[in-house]
Amino acid sequence: MLPASVISATVRPHCGTPTPPGERVATLATPQVTDGQGHARGFGGRELYVGEIRDAVMSEGLACPHCHGRRVVRYGKRKGVQRYRCRECGRTFTDFTGTVLHGLRRRDLWLDFCQCLMEGLSVRDAAERLGISKNTSFAWRHRAISALATADSHCMCKGLVELAQLPMLRSFKGSKVPPDARMDHLKPWVSRYHRVYGHLIPRPRLITLLVAVDRAGRTRAEVVPRGEILTPTLSRMAVSQAEVCVPGVGNRFRFGAGWPGGVRWIGGLRRRIGRVGGGPLYHVRNANRLIHDFVEWMRRFFGVATKYLLRYFSWHLRVAALAGSGSAAAPKLLFLEMLGRGPMAVGLRV
């Protein structure tokens, strides 16, 4: 579903004028791979520099992150980090303003933390490896995956779009369960087989994870109440001209008055507005495979609050796509994705 070829950019070692050592932000604490002559290979993927962050965030030139003004001048340094001042709004900023590194004290550990994310380590295991507290590890994790989810929220599927859904129970892990969503009075087997006994479960508990994938690999996911009409939600995930493919057997898709781009029901005839047909191009294998892999990957966390589910979904997309990029380049590419300027920010390639 998500081969290593989805990554169109690679991390290359610096050439020409050497980067000043004072601009080094972090170094990946893994053994270097050397060639036959003892020279390090792929060292560019093991170090992160301020200039690389600046080039990724301000790819069109130096600009104020507050008012987007171009009249920017240097304004001294703070703890070795260059500061700038905007002459239009008068506010100051640095190269880290608006990024996941803004306000962090231990930026030198960030590439190692990205490596922990690639390995899917728990909060406690990552904290033990990096020598930080578990609260810091938890805050870093959600700062990182929140940035990934924000980058994904701007992606819109186009063309031929596959839809798949996963019925779930809303999880309130880490917070108080509302009175209208309590399930203490129900037998354990009712929640275990919630797809069958959904009529016995409170409505606020019944949700669906909706996944959309187009032929270019752009992927979106949303959490919707079970049984809700999907047209308003789908309009936030795909353009109106997109033609959607949905399974016609074993799923409960409701589009209300229909979808403007047309609907193809796969695997059976449905009396719905839209076109019905098959063919080699019309299938939902990619969307179903993505949901299956996501469910298997999530087992290691032993439950996640539903309000964080889309963050974990974005995290899983990057881990799956970067799995074949090599241990040196993957953490740095993952960090570029957090900046919203990585090769996957414009969509995955299936």
C-alpha positions as a Markdown table, in Angstrom:
| # | Residue | x | y | z |
|---|---|---|---|---|
| 1 | Met | 0.0 | 0.0 | 0.0 |
| 2 | Leu | 2.7 | 2.5 | 1.0 |
| 3 | Pro | 6.0 | 1.5 | -0.4 |
| 4 | Ala | 9.3 | 3.3 | 0.2 |
| 5 | Ser | 9.0 | 5.0 | -3.2 |
| 6 | Val | 6.4 | 7.5 | -1.8 |
| 7 | Ile | 9.4 | 9.5 | -0.5 |
| 8 | Ser | 10.4 | 11.6 | -3.5 |
| 9 | Ala | 13.1 | 13.6 | -1.6 |
| 10 | Thr | 16.3 | 12.3 | 0.0 |
| 11 | Val | 18.5 | 13.7 | 2.6 |
| 12 | Arg | 21.9 | 14.5 | 1.0 |
| 13 | Pro | 25.1 | 15.3 | 2.8 |
| 14 | His | 26.3 | 18.9 | 2.7 |
| 15 | Cys | 28.6 | 19.9 | -0.1 |
| 16 | Gly | 30.4 | 23.1 | -1.0 |
| 17 | Thr | 30.7 | 25.5 | 1.8 |
| 18 | Pro | 30.6 | 23.6 | 5.1 |
| 19 | Thr | 27.8 | 24.4 | 7.5 |
| 20 | Pro | 28.9 | 26.3 | 10.6 |
| 21 | Pro | 29.1 | 23.9 | 13.6 |
| 22 | Gly | 27.2 | 26.5 | 15.7 |
| 23 | Glu | 24.1 | 25.9 | 13.5 |
| 24 | Arg | 23.9 | 22.3 | 14.4 |
| 25 | Val | 20.6 | 21.6 | 16.2 |
| 26 | Ala | 20.7 | 17.8 | 16.7 |
| 27 | Thr | 22.7 | 14.7 | 15.9 |
| 28 | Leu | 21.3 | 11.2 | 15.6 |
| 29 | Ala | 23.0 | 9.1 | 18.3 |
| 30 | Thr | 23.3 | 6.0 | 16.2 |
| 31 | Pro | 26.5 | 4.3 | 15.0 |
| 32 | Gln | 27.8 | 5.7 | 11.7 |
| 33 | Val | 28.0 | 3.5 | 8.6 |
| 34 | Thr | 31.4 | 3.7 | 7.0 |
| 35 | Asp | 32.7 | 2.6 | 3.6 |
| 36 | Gly | 35.8 | 0.5 | 2.8 |
| 37 | Gln | 38.1 | 3.5 | 3.4 |
| 38 | Gly | 36.7 | 4.4 | 6.8 |
| 39 | His | 34.7 | 7.5 | 5.6 |
| 40 | Ala | 31.2 | 8.0 | 7.1 |
| 41 | Arg | 28.3 | 7.5 | 4.7 |
| 42 | Gly | 25.0 | 9.2 | 4.8 |
| 43 | Phe | 26.1 | 11.7 | 7.5 |
| 44 | Gly | 23.8 | 14.3 | 6.1 |
| 45 | Gly | 20.8 | 12.4 | 7.4 |
| 46 | Arg | 22.2 | 12.1 | 10.9 |
| 47 | Glu | 22.5 | 15.9 | 11.6 |
| 48 | Leu | 20.0 | 18.7 | 11.6 |
| 49 | Tyr | 21.0 | 22.3 | 11.0 |
| 50 | Val | 19.2 | 25.6 | 11.6 |
| 51 | Gly | 19.7 | 26.4 | 7.9 |
| 52 | Glu | 17.8 | 23.3 | 6.8 |
| 53 | Ile | 14.9 | 24.3 | 9.0 |
| 54 | Arg | 14.9 | 27.8 | 7.7 |
| 55 | Asp | 15.0 | 26.6 | 4.1 |
| 56 | Ala | 12.0 | 24.3 | 4.8 |
| 57 | Val | 9.8 | 26.8 | 6.6 |
| 58 | Met | 10.7 | 29.8 | 4.6 |
| 59 | Ser | 11.2 | 28.3 | 1.2 |
| 60 | Glu | 10.0 | 31.5 | -0.6 |
| 61 | Gly | 12.4 | 33.7 | 1.4 |
| 62 | Leu | 12.6 | 35.3 | 4.8 |
| 63 | Ala | 9.2 | 36.4 | 6.0 |
| 64 | Cys | 7.5 | 37.2 | 9.3 |
| 65 | Pro | 5.4 | 34.3 | 10.5 |
| 66 | His | 2.9 | 36.7 | 12.2 |
| 67 | Cys | 2.0 | 39.1 | 9.4 |
| 68 | His | 3.9 | 37.5 | 6.5 |
| 69 | Gly | 5.8 | 40.7 | 5.9 |
| 70 | Arg | 9.0 | 40.8 | 3.9 |
| 71 | Arg | 10.7 | 43.7 | 5.6 |
| 72 | Val | 12.7 | 41.7 | 8.1 |
| 73 | Val | 16.0 | 42.5 | 9.7 |
| 74 | Arg | 18.3 | 40.6 | 12.0 |
| 75 | Tyr | 17.8 | 41.4 | 15.7 |
| 76 | Gly | 20.6 | 39.8 | 17.6 |
| 77 | Lys | 20.8 | 36.2 | 18.9 |
| 78 | Arg | 19.3 | 34.4 | 21.9 |
| 79 | Lys | 21.1 | 31.3 | 23.2 |
| 80 | Gly | 22.8 | 30.9 | 19.9 |
| 81 | Val | 19.6 | 31.2 | 17.8 |
| 82 | Gln | 19.3 | 34.1 | 15.3 |
| 83 | Arg | 16.4 | 36.5 | 16.0 |
| 84 | Tyr | 14.6 | 38.7 | 13.5 |
| 85 | Arg | 12.4 | 41.7 | 13.7 |
| 86 | Cys | 9.6 | 42.6 | 11.3 |
| 87 | Arg | 9.5 | 46.3 | 10.4 |
| 88 | Glu | 5.8 | 46.0 | 9.4 |
| 89 | Cys | 4.3 | 44.6 | 12.6 |
| 90 | Gly | 7.3 | 45.2 | 15.0 |
| 91 | Arg | 7.3 | 41.6 | 16.3 |
| 92 | Thr | 10.3 | 39.4 | 16.7 |
| 93 | Phe | 10.8 | 35.8 | 15.8 |
| 94 | Thr | 13.4 | 33.1 | 15.2 |
| 95 | Asp | 13.9 | 30.3 | 12.7 |
| 96 | Phe | 12.1 | 28.0 | 15.1 |
| 97 | Thr | 9.0 | 30.1 | 15.6 |
| 98 | Gly | 5.9 | 28.2 | 14.6 |
| 99 | Thr | 7.7 | 24.9 | 14.4 |
| 100 | Val | 7.7 | 21.9 | 16.7 |
| 101 | Leu | 11.1 | 23.0 | 18.0 |
| 102 | His | 9.7 | 26.4 | 19.3 |
| 103 | Gly | 10.3 | 26.7 | 23.0 |
| 104 | Leu | 12.1 | 23.4 | 23.5 |
| 105 | Arg | 15.1 | 23.2 | 25.7 |
| 106 | Arg | 16.5 | 19.9 | 24.5 |
| 107 | Arg | 16.5 | 20.4 | 20.8 |
| 108 | Asp | 19.6 | 18.2 | 20.5 |
| 109 | Leu | 17.5 | 15.2 | 21.3 |
| 110 | Trp | 14.9 | 15.8 | 18.7 |
| 111 | Leu | 16.3 | 13.5 | 15.9 |
| 112 | Asp | 16.7 | 10.7 | 18.5 |
| 113 | Phe | 13.1 | 11.3 | 19.5 |
| 114 | Cys | 12.0 | 11.1 | 15.8 |
| 115 | Gln | 13.8 | 7.7 | 15.8 |
| 116 | Cys | 11.7 | 6.6 | 18.7 |
| 117 | Leu | 8.6 | 7.6 | 16.8 |
| 118 | Met | 9.8 | 5.6 | 13.8 |
| 119 | Glu | 10.1 | 2.6 | 16.1 |
| 120 | Gly | 6.8 | 3.1 | 17.7 |
| 121 | Leu | 8.2 | 3.2 | 21.2 |
| 122 | Ser | 5.9 | 3.8 | 24.2 |
| 123 | Val | 6.1 | 7.0 | 26.1 |
| 124 | Arg | 8.0 | 5.4 | 28.9 |
| 125 | Asp | 10.4 | 3.6 | 26.6 |
| 126 | Ala | 11.2 | 6.7 | 24.7 |
| 127 | Ala | 11.7 | 8.6 | 28.0 |
| 128 | Glu | 14.1 | 6.0 | 29.2 |
| 129 | Arg | 16.1 | 5.9 | 26.0 |
| 130 | Leu | 16.5 | 9.7 | 25.9 |
| 131 | Gly | 16.9 | 10.4 | 29.6 |
| 132 | Ile | 13.8 | 12.6 | 29.9 |
| 133 | Ser | 10.7 | 12.4 | 32.0 |
| 134 | Lys | 7.6 | 10.5 | 30.8 |
| 135 | Asn | 5.6 | 13.8 | 30.9 |
| 136 | Thr | 8.1 | 15.4 | 28.6 |
| 137 | Ser | 8.0 | 12.3 | 26.3 |
| 138 | Phe | 4.2 | 12.5 | 26.2 |
| 139 | Ala | 4.2 | 16.2 | 25.4 |
| 140 | Trp | 6.8 | 15.8 | 22.7 |
| 141 | Arg | 4.9 | 12.9 | 21.1 |
| 142 | His | 1.7 | 14.9 | 20.8 |
| 143 | Arg | 3.5 | 18.0 | 19.7 |
| 144 | Ala | 5.0 | 16.0 | 16.9 |
| 145 | Ile | 1.9 | 14.0 | 15.8 |
| 146 | Ser | -0.3 | 17.1 | 16.1 |
| 147 | Ala | 2.0 | 18.8 | 13.5 |
| 148 | Leu | 1.6 | 15.8 | 11.2 |
| 149 | Ala | -2.2 | 15.8 | 11.5 |
| 150 | Thr | -2.3 | 19.6 | 10.8 |
| 151 | Ala | -0.3 | 19.1 | 7.6 |
| 152 | Asp | -2.7 | 16.3 | 6.6 |
| 153 | Ser | -5.7 | 18.5 | 7.2 |
| 154 | His | -4.9 | 20.7 | 4.2 |
| 155 | Cys | -4.8 | 17.7 | 1.8 |
| 156 | Met | -7.8 | 17.1 | -0.5 |
| 157 | Cys | -8.3 | 13.9 | -2.4 |
| 158 | Lys | -8.9 | 14.2 | -6.1 |
| 159 | Gly | -9.9 | 12.1 | -9.1 |
| 160 | Leu | -10.9 | 8.5 | -8.2 |
| 161 | Val | -11.3 | 8.2 | -4.4 |
| 162 | Glu | -11.7 | 5.0 | -2.4 |
| 163 | Leu | -13.7 | 5.1 | 0.8 |
| 164 | Ala | -13.6 | 2.7 | 3.7 |
| 165 | Gln | -14.9 | 2.8 | 7.2 |
| 166 | Leu | -14.1 | 1.2 | 10.5 |
| 167 | Pro | -16.9 | 1.1 | 13.2 |
| 168 | Met | -15.5 | 1.9 | 16.6 |
| 169 | Leu | -16.5 | 2.8 | 20.1 |
| 170 | Arg | -15.6 | 6.3 | 21.3 |
| 171 | Ser | -12.8 | 6.1 | 23.9 |
| 172 | Phe | -12.5 | 8.7 | 26.7 |
| 173 | Lys | -9.2 | 7.4 | 27.9 |
| 174 | Gly | -7.6 | 10.0 | 30.2 |
| 175 | Ser | -10.8 | 12.0 | 30.7 |
| 176 | Lys | -14.1 | 11.7 | 32.5 |
| 177 | Val | -16.8 | 9.8 | 30.7 |
| 178 | Pro | -20.0 | 11.9 | 30.2 |
| 179 | Pro | -23.2 | 10.6 | 31.8 |
| 180 | Asp | -24.9 | 10.0 | 28.5 |
| 181 | Ala | -22.0 | 7.8 | 27.3 |
| 182 | Arg | -21.5 | 5.5 | 30.3 |
| 183 | Met | -21.6 | 1.8 | 29.6 |
| 184 | Asp | -21.3 | 0.4 | 33.2 |
| 185 | His | -24.7 | -1.2 | 33.0 |
| 186 | Leu | -23.9 | -3.2 | 29.8 |
| 187 | Lys | -22.5 | -6.7 | 29.7 |
| 188 | Pro | -18.9 | -7.0 | 28.5 |
| 189 | Trp | -19.9 | -8.9 | 25.4 |
| 190 | Val | -22.1 | -6.0 | 24.2 |
| 191 | Ser | -19.2 | -3.7 | 23.8 |
| 192 | Arg | -17.0 | -6.4 | 22.4 |
| 193 | Tyr | -19.5 | -7.1 | 19.6 |
| 194 | His | -20.6 | -3.5 | 19.2 |
| 195 | Arg | -21.3 | -3.9 | 15.5 |
| 196 | Val | -24.0 | -6.4 | 16.3 |
| 197 | Tyr | -25.4 | -4.9 | 19.5 |
| 198 | Gly | -25.1 | -1.3 | 18.5 |
| 199 | His | -28.8 | -0.7 | 19.4 |
| 200 | Leu | -27.9 | -1.3 | 23.0 |
| 201 | Ile | -25.0 | 1.1 | 23.2 |
| 202 | Pro | -25.5 | 4.8 | 23.9 |
| 203 | Arg | -25.3 | 6.8 | 20.7 |
| 204 | Pro | -22.5 | 9.1 | 21.8 |
| 205 | Arg | -20.3 | 6.0 | 22.0 |
| 206 | Leu | -20.9 | 4.9 | 18.4 |
| 207 | Ile | -18.4 | 6.4 | 15.9 |
| 208 | Thr | -16.8 | 5.5 | 12.6 |
| 209 | Leu | -13.3 | 6.1 | 11.2 |
| 210 | Leu | -13.7 | 7.2 | 7.6 |
| 211 | Val | -10.7 | 6.8 | 5.4 |
| 212 | Ala | -10.3 | 8.2 | 1.8 |
| 213 | Val | -7.5 | 7.4 | -0.6 |
| 214 | Asp | -7.1 | 8.6 | -4.1 |
| 215 | Arg | -5.0 | 7.2 | -6.9 |
| 216 | Ala | -2.2 | 9.7 | -6.3 |
| 217 | Gly | -1.8 | 8.5 | -2.8 |
| 218 | Arg | -3.4 | 11.5 | -1.0 |
| 219 | Thr | -5.0 | 10.2 | 2.2 |
| 220 | Arg | -7.5 | 11.7 | 4.6 |
| 221 | Ala | -9.3 | 10.4 | 7.6 |
| 222 | Glu | -12.2 | 11.7 | 9.7 |
| 223 | Val | -14.1 | 10.5 | 12.8 |
| 224 | Val | -17.9 | 10.8 | 12.4 |
| 225 | Pro | -20.9 | 9.6 | 14.4 |
| 226 | Arg | -22.1 | 6.2 | 13.2 |
| 227 | Gly | -25.0 | 6.4 | 10.8 |
| 228 | Glu | -24.4 | 10.0 | 9.9 |
| 229 | Ile | -24.8 | 11.3 | 6.4 |
| 230 | Leu | -21.3 | 11.4 | 4.9 |
| 231 | Thr | -21.7 | 14.1 | 2.3 |
| 232 | Pro | -20.7 | 17.1 | 4.6 |
| 233 | Thr | -17.7 | 15.2 | 6.0 |
| 234 | Leu | -16.6 | 14.0 | 2.5 |
| 235 | Ser | -16.7 | 17.6 | 1.3 |
| 236 | Arg | -13.8 | 18.3 | 3.7 |
| 237 | Met | -11.8 | 15.3 | 2.5 |
| 238 | Ala | -12.2 | 15.4 | -1.3 |
| 239 | Val | -13.0 | 17.9 | -4.0 |
| 240 | Ser | -16.6 | 17.9 | -5.3 |
| 241 | Gln | -15.6 | 16.6 | -8.7 |
| 242 | Ala | -14.0 | 13.4 | -7.2 |
| 243 | Glu | -15.6 | 10.1 | -8.1 |
| 244 | Val | -15.9 | 7.9 | -5.0 |
| 245 | Cys | -15.7 | 4.1 | -4.8 |
| 246 | Val | -17.5 | 2.5 | -1.8 |
| 247 | Pro | -18.1 | -1.1 | -0.9 |
| 248 | Gly | -21.7 | -2.1 | -1.6 |
| 249 | Val | -21.8 | -5.1 | 0.7 |
| 250 | Gly | -21.4 | -5.1 | 4.5 |
| 251 | Asn | -21.1 | -1.3 | 4.9 |
| 252 | Arg | -23.6 | 1.4 | 5.7 |
| 253 | Phe | -22.6 | 4.5 | 3.7 |
| 254 | Arg | -25.2 | 7.3 | 3.5 |
| 255 | Phe | -24.7 | 10.1 | 1.1 |
| 256 | Gly | -28.1 | 11.8 | 1.5 |
| 257 | Ala | -29.0 | 13.5 | -1.8 |
| 258 | Gly | -25.9 | 12.0 | -3.4 |
| 259 | Trp | -22.3 | 13.0 | -4.2 |
| 260 | Pro | -21.8 | 15.5 | -7.0 |
| 261 | Gly | -18.9 | 13.6 | -8.6 |
| 262 | Gly | -20.8 | 10.3 | -8.6 |
| 263 | Val | -20.6 | 7.1 | -6.6 |
| 264 | Arg | -19.6 | 3.7 | -7.7 |
| 265 | Trp | -20.8 | 0.8 | -5.4 |
| 266 | Ile | -18.3 | -2.0 | -5.5 |
| 267 | Gly | -19.3 | -5.6 | -4.8 |
| 268 | Gly | -23.0 | -5.4 | -5.3 |
| 269 | Leu | -25.9 | -3.3 | -6.6 |
| 270 | Arg | -27.3 | -0.6 | -4.3 |
| 271 | Arg | -30.4 | 1.5 | -4.8 |
| 272 | Arg | -28.7 | 4.7 | -4.2 |
| 273 | Ile | -28.1 | 7.8 | -6.3 |
| 274 | Gly | -24.9 | 7.3 | -8.2 |
| 275 | Arg | -23.4 | 5.1 | -10.8 |
| 276 | Val | -22.9 | 1.4 | -10.3 |
| 277 | Gly | -20.1 | -0.6 | -11.8 |
| 278 | Gly | -16.9 | -2.5 | -11.5 |
| 279 | Gly | -13.7 | -2.7 | -13.6 |
| 280 | Pro | -10.1 | -2.9 | -12.8 |
| 281 | Leu | -9.8 | 0.8 | -11.7 |
| 282 | Tyr | -12.8 | 0.7 | -9.4 |
| 283 | His | -12.0 | -1.0 | -6.1 |
| 284 | Val | -11.4 | -0.2 | -2.5 |
| 285 | Arg | -8.4 | -2.4 | -1.8 |
| 286 | Asn | -6.0 | 0.4 | -0.9 |
| 287 | Ala | -8.4 | 2.0 | 1.7 |
| 288 | Asn | -9.2 | -1.4 | 3.2 |
| 289 | Arg | -5.6 | -2.3 | 3.4 |
| 290 | Leu | -4.8 | 1.0 | 5.1 |
| 291 | Ile | -7.4 | 0.5 | 7.8 |
| 292 | His | -6.2 | -3.1 | 8.4 |
| 293 | Asp | -2.6 | -2.0 | 8.8 |
| 294 | Phe | -3.6 | 0.9 | 11.0 |
| 295 | Val | -5.6 | -1.4 | 13.4 |
| 296 | Glu | -2.7 | -3.8 | 13.6 |
| 297 | Trp | -0.2 | -1.0 | 14.3 |
| 298 | Met | -2.4 | 0.5 | 17.0 |
| 299 | Arg | -2.4 | -2.6 | 19.1 |
| 300 | Arg | 0.9 | -1.7 | 20.8 |
| 301 | Phe | -0.7 | 1.3 | 22.5 |
| 302 | Phe | -3.5 | -0.6 | 24.3 |
| 303 | Gly | -6.1 | 2.0 | 23.5 |
| 304 | Val | -6.0 | 5.7 | 22.4 |
| 305 | Ala | -8.5 | 8.4 | 23.2 |
| 306 | Thr | -10.7 | 9.2 | 20.2 |
| 307 | Lys | -9.8 | 12.9 | 20.3 |
| 308 | Tyr | -6.2 | 11.8 | 19.4 |
| 309 | Leu | -7.1 | 9.2 | 16.9 |
| 310 | Leu | -6.4 | 11.3 | 13.8 |
| 311 | Arg | -3.0 | 12.2 | 15.1 |
| 312 | Tyr | -2.1 | 8.6 | 15.5 |
| 313 | Phe | -3.4 | 7.9 | 12.0 |
| 314 | Ser | -1.1 | 10.6 | 10.5 |
| 315 | Trp | 1.8 | 9.2 | 12.6 |
| 316 | His | 1.1 | 5.7 | 11.1 |
| 317 | Leu | 1.1 | 7.0 | 7.6 |
| 318 | Arg | 4.6 | 8.4 | 8.0 |
| 319 | Val | 6.0 | 5.3 | 9.7 |
| 320 | Ala | 4.6 | 3.1 | 7.0 |
| 321 | Ala | 5.9 | 5.2 | 4.2 |
| 322 | Leu | 9.4 | 5.8 | 5.7 |
| 323 | Ala | 10.0 | 2.2 | 6.8 |
| 324 | Gly | 12.2 | 1.5 | 3.8 |
| 325 | Ser | 14.1 | 4.8 | 3.8 |
| 326 | Gly | 17.0 | 3.6 | 6.1 |
| 327 | Ser | 17.6 | 4.2 | 9.7 |
| 328 | Ala | 19.7 | 7.3 | 9.1 |
| 329 | Ala | 17.4 | 9.3 | 6.8 |
| 330 | Ala | 14.0 | 8.3 | 8.2 |
| 331 | Pro | 14.1 | 10.4 | 11.4 |
| 332 | Lys | 15.1 | 13.5 | 9.5 |
| 333 | Leu | 12.5 | 13.0 | 6.8 |
| 334 | Leu | 9.9 | 12.6 | 9.6 |
| 335 | Phe | 11.0 | 15.9 | 11.1 |
| 336 | Leu | 10.5 | 17.6 | 7.7 |
| 337 | Glu | 7.0 | 16.2 | 7.6 |
| 338 | Met | 6.4 | 17.9 | 10.9 |
| 339 | Leu | 7.3 | 21.2 | 9.4 |
| 340 | Gly | 4.6 | 20.7 | 6.7 |
| 341 | Arg | 7.2 | 21.0 | 3.9 |
| 342 | Gly | 8.2 | 17.3 | 3.6 |
| 343 | Pro | 7.8 | 15.2 | 0.4 |
| 344 | Met | 4.6 | 13.6 | 1.8 |
| 345 | Ala | 2.9 | 16.8 | 2.7 |
| 346 | Val | 1.4 | 17.0 | -0.8 |
| 347 | Gly | 0.2 | 13.5 | -0.8 |
| 348 | Leu | 1.5 | 9.9 | -0.7 |
| 349 | Arg | 2.0 | 7.9 | -3.8 |
| 350 | Val | 0.3 | 4.5 | -4.0 |
